[in-house]
Amino acid sequence: MENVKNISYFKGNNETKIDLEYLKNEMAQFLQLDNLNFMLGAGCSSHIVNGKEQGIPGMANLYKGFFEENPGFRIGESEAEPLFDGNLEKMLETMGAVSVAGKVKSIDPDIEDKICTVQKYIRRRIIDGLHGAEVLGFYHNFYMKTVARGRKNPINIFTTNYDLYNEQALDSLSFPYNNGFVGTYKRSFNPASYKYAYVEDMNLSKNVWERVPNFYNLYKIHGSISWVKSDNKIYEIDYEHINDDDTVMIYPTPLKDRTTLMTPYSDLFRSMETALLKKNSVLITLGYSFADDHINRLILNSLAIPTFKLVVFGQSDAISKLIEMDDSRIIVINSEDKVHYFKNFVEKAMPDVQADIKEQMDLPMVSELIKVFEGAKNE
């Protein structure tokens, strides 16, 4: 059935029907590009089986769930539910604006408490959905399939998600990555770390050091459940040791406290802009509906670079507008059987794990070999 041409492949507004083999070959070519970037949205951490969420709800379901728990929630004199097109972050942005405007004229005296209510709800739903074994498996396989022989440039992973699935997957694979934090005992955010090069051999007698292959830069552009503010710095600690009131999740609005949020927020976006403006860059978006205007502007500004390519896996009204732009550097891929969903993208669209890499990853850990040996010895 894989040779059935039921996948819509838009190059500009020109639609071609392709099969999985063609799509895999296209993805294989994209994955070989030196300046490879991914944008992972909320849809990547959501996995619904028989109507039940196995991971973290996407924005629309988060929105729906919030108003089920908080019926009649109001901002000022307006009932909030019909106002924000199913997007809690847009609602928070407006609430932040109401809070700032309140310094001139009070619109809603309880707005700060209401902002905390929304933030606590989002954080709780993320933590509740953080242990989905299948979702973690999708991320695990995604990273396995990005590994390629000879890759020296880091792969950039941008995500709007607050969860820890990326970190869990990378840690489980023992893949080296940088998430913007430095230190060991007390890890603090330092955007300069994204400029560091990680090398394989520290032999100082060498004139040329080799970069660590298959290295990842992880940019959590809206913050994380594991971030906390203290002493005017952002630290990364175990989320279980963070109180609801201390969580730093960076919502995209310039109206919030600049000293608390703007420095990491602006640094992360500047790093994303720099990465996308490099020659021959490709950005592949997954689980992202293009509902965030501030991110969209940054991505579309990259089209000023003639060699930039944007590959979008998804369907939404905003994505349809991308197709209408009729730019051949914008490729949109989707299908009725949802090949654009993260699970299907990883399992069907990405090329298979290279044989030598799979063999290396399948090698048993030394610790496991020791356990087997000691178990046999004690019998």
C-alpha positions in Angstrom: 0.0 0.0 0.0 3.0 2.3 0.4 3.1 3.1 -3.3 -0.4 4.6 -3.3 -0.2 8.3 -4.3 -2.4 9.8 -1.6 -0.1 12.4 0.0 -0.5 16.1 -1.0 2.8 17.7 -1.7 2.5 21.4 -2.3 5.5 23.4 -3.8 4.1 26.9 -3.7 0.5 26.4 -4.7 1.3 23.6 -7.1 -0.1 20.4 -5.7 1.4 17.0 -6.6 0.2 13.6 -5.3 3.1 11.5 -4.1 3.6 8.1 -2.3 5.6 7.3 0.8 8.6 6.2 -1.1 8.9 9.6 -2.8 8.3 11.3 0.5 11.1 9.3 2.2 13.5 10.1 -0.5 12.7 13.8 -0.2 13.1 13.7 3.6 16.5 11.9 3.1 17.7 14.8 1.0 16.5 17.4 3.5 18.2 15.6 6.4 21.5 15.7 4.6 21.6 19.5 4.5 24.2 21.1 6.7 22.0 23.7 8.3 19.1 21.5 9.4 16.4 23.0 11.7 13.2 21.5 13.2 10.3 23.3 14.7 8.3 21.0 17.1 4.9 22.3 18.1 2.3 21.1 20.6 1.0 18.5 18.3 4.2 16.4 18.7 3.6 15.7 22.3 -0.1 14.8 21.9 -1.2 11.3 21.1 -4.9 10.3 21.2 -5.8 6.7 21.3 -9.5 5.7 21.2 -10.4 9.2 22.2 -8.1 9.3 25.2 -5.0 11.5 25.4 -1.8 9.5 26.0 0.5 12.5 26.1 -0.1 16.2 26.5 -3.1 17.9 25.1 -2.6 20.2 22.1 -3.6 23.8 22.4 -7.2 23.3 21.3 -7.8 20.6 23.9 -6.0 22.5 26.6 -8.3 25.4 25.8 -11.4 23.2 25.9 -10.3 21.5 29.1 -9.6 24.8 30.9 -13.1 26.1 30.3 -14.6 22.8 31.3 -12.9 23.3 34.6 -13.5 27.0 34.8 -16.9 27.7 33.2 -17.9 31.3 32.9 -14.2 32.5 33.1 -14.2 36.2 32.4 -11.6 38.9 31.5 -13.0 42.2 32.6 -16.7 42.2 31.6 -16.2 39.7 28.7 -16.7 36.0 28.8 -13.3 34.7 27.6 -14.1 31.3 25.9 -15.3 32.6 22.5 -12.5 35.2 22.2 -9.2 33.5 21.5 -9.7 30.9 18.8 -8.8 27.9 21.1 -5.4 29.3 22.1 -4.6 29.7 25.8 -1.3 31.6 25.0 -3.2 34.2 23.1 -5.6 34.6 26.0 -2.6 35.0 28.4 -1.1 37.6 26.1 -4.3 39.6 26.3 -4.5 39.1 30.1 -0.9 40.4 30.3 -2.0 43.5 28.4 -5.0 44.0 30.7 -2.6 43.8 33.7 -0.4 46.5 32.2 -3.3 48.7 31.2 -4.6 48.4 34.8 -1.8 50.7 35.9 -3.6 53.5 34.0 -7.2 52.3 34.4 -8.4 49.2 36.1 -10.1 46.8 33.7 -10.1 43.7 35.9 -8.8 44.0 39.5 -8.4 40.2 39.7 -6.4 39.8 36.5 -3.1 38.7 38.2 -4.9 35.9 40.0 -6.6 34.8 36.8 -3.3 34.7 35.0 -1.9 32.4 37.7 -5.0 30.2 37.4 -4.3 29.7 33.6 -0.6 29.1 34.1 -1.1 26.6 36.9 -3.7 24.7 34.8 -1.2 24.5 31.9 1.6 23.3 34.1 -0.5 20.7 35.8 -1.8 19.2 32.4 1.8 19.1 31.2 3.1 17.2 34.2 0.1 14.8 34.1 1.0 14.0 30.5 4.7 13.8 30.8 5.1 10.1 31.2 3.5 8.8 28.0 5.6 5.8 26.9 4.4 5.9 23.4 5.0 9.6 23.0 8.5 9.2 24.4 9.0 6.4 21.8 8.1 8.8 19.0 10.7 11.3 20.1 13.2 8.5 20.7 12.8 7.2 17.1 12.8 10.8 15.7 16.2 11.5 17.1 17.5 8.0 16.1 16.5 8.8 12.5 18.2 12.2 12.4 21.6 10.6 13.0 23.8 10.6 9.9 27.4 9.7 9.2 29.7 12.6 8.9 27.3 15.3 10.1 29.4 18.0 11.9 26.9 20.9 12.0 24.6 20.8 15.0 20.9 20.1 14.3 18.7 22.9 15.8 15.5 21.8 17.5 13.1 24.7 18.2 10.1 24.0 20.2 7.2 25.9 21.7 6.5 23.0 24.1 7.1 23.3 27.9 7.4 19.5 28.4 10.5 17.4 28.7 10.0 14.8 26.0 13.0 16.1 24.0 15.3 16.0 27.0 14.1 12.5 28.0 14.6 11.1 24.5 18.1 12.6 24.1 19.2 11.5 27.5 17.9 7.9 27.0 20.0 7.8 23.8 23.1 9.4 25.4 23.1 11.9 22.5 25.1 15.1 23.3 23.0 18.3 23.2 22.9 21.9 24.5 19.7 23.5 25.9 21.2 26.9 26.7 22.1 26.1 30.4 25.6 25.8 31.8 26.9 24.4 35.0 26.5 21.1 36.7 25.3 21.5 40.3 23.4 24.7 39.6 22.6 25.1 35.9 21.8 28.6 34.8 20.7 30.0 31.4 23.5 31.4 29.2 22.6 32.1 25.6 26.3 32.3 24.7 26.4 28.5 25.1 24.7 28.1 21.7 27.9 29.5 20.1 30.1 26.9 21.7 31.6 24.1 19.6 31.8 20.7 21.2 34.9 18.7 20.0 35.8 15.0 20.1 39.4 15.2 21.1 41.0 17.7 23.5 44.5 16.7 22.5 46.1 20.2 22.4 48.9 19.1 20.1 46.3 19.0 17.2 45.9 22.1 15.1 42.4 21.1 14.1 39.8 19.8 16.4 36.9 17.7 15.1 33.4 18.7 16.1 31.3 16.1 17.9 29.1 14.5 15.3 25.3 14.5 15.5 25.1 17.2 18.1 21.8 19.0 18.9 20.9 22.5 20.0 17.6 22.6 21.8 15.8 25.9 22.0 12.7 26.0 24.2 11.4 29.3 22.9 8.4 29.5 25.3 10.2 28.2 28.4 9.9 25.0 30.3 8.3 23.4 33.3 11.8 22.8 34.6 12.8 26.5 34.6 12.7 28.7 37.7 13.8 32.3 38.4 16.1 33.2 41.3 18.4 36.2 41.8 17.5 37.6 38.4 18.7 34.4 36.7 16.9 31.5 35.1 17.9 28.1 36.5 17.0 24.6 35.4 16.1 22.1 38.2 13.8 19.1 38.6 10.3 20.2 38.0 9.1 18.3 41.1 11.0 20.8 43.2 9.4 23.9 41.6 6.2 25.4 43.1 3.5 26.5 40.8 4.1 30.1 41.6 7.8 29.8 40.8 7.5 28.3 37.3 9.1 30.3 34.5 7.2 29.6 31.3 8.0 32.4 28.8 4.8 33.5 27.1 5.4 35.5 24.0 4.4 39.0 25.0 6.6 42.1 25.4 4.1 43.4 28.0 5.2 41.0 30.8 8.0 41.7 33.3 11.1 42.4 31.2 13.6 41.5 33.9 12.0 38.2 34.5 11.1 37.0 31.0 12.5 39.2 28.3 16.2 38.3 28.5 15.9 34.6 27.9 12.9 35.1 25.6 14.7 37.6 23.3 18.0 35.6 23.4 16.2 32.4 22.3 14.5 34.1 19.4 17.6 35.9 18.3 19.4 32.5 18.2 16.5 31.1 16.1 16.7 34.0 13.7 20.5 33.6 13.3 20.2 29.9 12.6 17.5 30.3 10.0 19.4 33.1 8.2 22.4 30.9 7.5 22.9 30.0 3.9 21.2 26.8 2.7 19.1 26.4 5.8 16.0 24.3 5.9 13.3 24.5 8.6 11.0 21.5 8.9 7.9 22.2 11.1 5.9 19.4 12.8 2.9 19.7 15.1 2.9 23.5 14.6 -0.3 25.1 13.1 1.3 28.6 12.5 -1.0 30.2 15.1 1.7 32.2 16.8 2.3 35.5 14.9 5.6 36.3 16.5 7.1 33.0 15.4 5.5 33.2 11.9 7.1 36.6 11.3 10.5 35.3 12.2 10.1 32.3 9.9 8.8 34.3 7.0 11.5 36.9 7.4 13.9 34.1 6.6 12.5 33.9 3.1 14.6 37.0 2.4 17.5 34.5 2.1 17.2 33.0 -1.4 18.5 29.6 -0.3 16.1 29.2 2.7 13.6 26.4 2.5 10.5 25.9 4.7 9.0 22.4 4.8 5.6 22.2 6.7 4.0 19.0 7.8 0.4 20.0 8.7 -3.0 21.3 7.9 -4.6 24.6 9.2 -6.1 27.8 7.9 -2.8 29.5 8.5 -0.9 26.8 6.6 -3.3 27.2 3.7 -2.3 30.9 3.6 1.3 29.7 3.2 0.3 27.7 0.2 -1.4 30.8 -1.3 1.8 32.7 -1.1 3.0 30.6 -4.1 6.6 30.5 -3.1 8.3 27.4 -4.4 10.6 27.4 -1.4 7.6 26.7 0.8 6.7 23.0 0.7 3.6 21.8 2.5 2.9 18.1 3.1 -0.3 16.5 4.4 -2.8 13.7 3.7 -6.2 12.5 4.7 -4.6 9.6 6.7 -2.6 12.2 8.6 1.0 11.5 7.4 1.7 15.0 8.8 1.1 13.8 12.4 4.3 13.4 14.4 3.9 9.7 14.9 3.3 9.0 11.2 6.0 11.4 10.2 8.5 9.5 12.3 7.4 6.0 11.3 6.5 6.6 7.6 8.1 9.7 6.3 11.6 9.7 7.8 14.2 7.4 6.3 15.1 4.2 8.1 17.9 4.3 10.7 21.2 3.6 9.0 22.3 0.0 9.4 25.7 0.8 11.0 24.1 3.3 13.4 21.4 0.8 14.4 24.1 -1.8 15.0 26.0 0.6 17.2 22.9 1.6 19.2 21.9 -2.0 19.6 25.2 -2.9 21.3 24.4 -3.8 25.0 25.6 -1.3 27.6 28.7 -2.3 29.5 26.7 -2.1 32.8 24.2 -4.6 31.4 27.0 -7.0 30.3 28.5 -6.8 33.8 25.1 -7.6 35.4 24.7 -10.7 33.1 28.3 -11.8 33.9 27.9 -11.4 37.7 24.5 -13.1 37.6 26.0 -16.1 35.8 28.9 -16.2 38.2 26.7 -16.3 41.2 24.6 -19.1 40.0 
